[in-house]
């Protein structure tokens, strides 16, 4: 046998099967901890050194998660064992591949990987299509009891449920994006009219200046939100252009702070070296700093806020530190995601877009962004920008 792929190894309903797989938008996706955890659990439960979750389309076996297979992401359908395992709704069990009629001469068996034991439970969609497998591998021959096979099938069902949940989340995100796109477009025109009306009112009725100032503040707040909504979509679609110029970091920080002090009275400390120029999109970097400082004001009320700048070899680093409540470690990996709010039921409202927008802006500049945070002590949001000093 040259390859696993052959007329006999393609199920009759393969086109429909592949169409069912495509519904899940999982092909080519990155590693995700939920799938990694299932593989780790499988290794522990069945005492095997290797396990993987694969999805199989017309030509390729995509390895969504694995343990022990050195980060391999895909193999040709003709090479991987998954092509065989998707042919049956039960567990495919090979106790010793070196004695298997089809697989004995396979390079995975004769080569370094030295597969002997192989067991795969199919991942089956609710409408009955086998889209992938959960596999166990060992380098010594062994068996799998009926009970263990049942357990493996259970785990494969968990893989399917996770795939469904993941897809529901993607669909929800897409719906939210569509809503945000339409809403931000629709709101821009009336908002501009509102701003103009407030200006006219200010000129015509100076006696109402307090009222007009109040209107202006609310319009500005609304306008910031609409801009965030509008920009989040453009950043997602990568249609956000940078207008790079050379400017002084210290001037930029002073401008940011002037802007912030207009709306809130807070104690802000500036530390470090900022008396140098950087080449970047000034308006957008200003927005990142304002976002981080405004978040510190919002989520760490009453705390001293420090902006610390550093000139390091090849890049500048800007830290915004507060002594607020901090963020729990399990929330940190998600904090820069679109629409993520770490405490949606809390008193502070928001769209969960500020950090996402900041991260996209920094990434488009070729920099890094991150947060170091300890609950009860505070948070330092930081970002870097590559510079030629
Ligand atoms: P929003 O403020 O609209 O929720 P962001 O993207 O700016 O959106 O922030 C995402 C989440 O990160 C916030 O909901 C908040 O829970 C958390 N967060 C941001 N900055 C801080 C901070 N300085 N301290 C504690 N939590 C923060």
Boltz pocket constraint, residues with backbone or C-beta under 6 A from the ligand:
constraints:
  - pocket:
      binder: B
      contacts: [[A, 291], [A, 292], [A, 295], [A, 296], [A, 299], [A, 300], [A, 322], [A, 324], [A, 325], [A, 326], [A, 327], [A, 335], [A, 337], [A, 340], [A, 341], [A, 342], [A, 343], [A, 349], [A, 350], [A, 351], [A, 352], [A, 353], [A, 354], [A, 355], [A, 356], [A, 379]]
      max_distance: 6.0
